[in-house]
Amino acid sequence: MKSVSLFLRLSRPLFLIGGFLLYALGAGIARYLGYPIHWGIYLVGQVWVTLLQLSTQFLNEYYDAPADEDNFNRTPLTGGSGALGEGRLPRRVALLAAWFVWRVWLR
């Protein structure tokens, strides 16, 4: 169960929510300007953007993990998730997760 919690923390849900809201804002502006929203296309776009962002966050965690280990002043927006390292998830998990998202969903 600890691994699942760490993996969810690795995905940085705060950033995913921000991306979700900005994409929805763009659709809302388009609707306000009089363009119809095709919900199927909107959902495909929203999923694609979220998965691309998720893959990017996994790669960022993988490459920044050594430097993030030295950061003791981590905030929700800076310093990495803190989910990788000794006693937590191995770095390879972030790399494999990014590869999986890219290979399976975004290809």
N, C-alpha and C positions, 0 to 999 in steps of 0.2 A: 504494500500500500504506500510505503514511503517513496518507492520509485515512481509510482503514478503521480504523486503529489509533486515530486521534483520535476517530472517531465512536463506537467502543466505549468509549473513555474518557469521552466525553460522556454515555453512558448510565449511568454510575456503578454498575458491577456490584456493588460492595459493598453498596449500598443495596438493589438488587434481590434479592440473596441474603438480606438481612435480612427483607424483605417476604415472600419465599418461605417462609422458615423460620417466621415468625410465623403465616402462614396455615396451614401444615402443623401447627403447634402447636395452633391452634384446632381443627382436624379431629381431632388426636390426643386432645385433651381431650374432645371430643364422643364419640369412640369409647370412651374410658375410662369415660365416664358411661353407656355402654350403647346409644348411638345408632348405627345402622348407617351406614357410609360408602358412598354411591353414587358410585363413582369417576368416572363421566361428569360428574356435577354438580360434583364436587370439581375436576376438571380445568378445566371451563369457568370456575368461580369463580377458580381459581388464575391462569388466563390473563388473565381480566378484571382482577383486582387488579394483576397485574404490568404489564399494558399501561397501566392508569390511572396507576400509579406512574411508569412510563417517560415518559408524556406530561407528567406534572407535573414531572419532573426536566428534561425538555427546555425547558419554559417557564421554570423557575427559572434554568436556565443562560442563556437568552435575556435575561431581564430583569435578572439580576445580573451579566452580563458586564462592563459598565463598571466597577462597583465591584470585581469580582474581579481586574481587571487590576492594581489597586494593591496587591493582597495578595501579599506575598512570603513569607509564612509559611503557605503552603497545607499542609493535612494531608489524609489520606484522607477525613476526615469534615467538614472545613470549608474554605471558600474557593473552592468551585466545582471543576470538573474541570480547568480550564486548557486545554481543547481549543478554545476560541474566542479569536479575536483575530488580530492581524497575524501573518502567517506560519503561521497555523493555519487552522482552519475559520472561514468567515464566520458571523456571528451568525444570519444568515437560515437557515442549515442547521438550527439548533436549532428555530426557529419552524416551518419546514416539516416537520420530523420530528414535532413535537408535533401539528401539524395532520393529518398523514398517519395517525398512530396513532389520533387521535380520530375522524377522518372515516371511515377504512376499517375499523378494528377495533372501536371502542367505540360506534359509532352504532347 
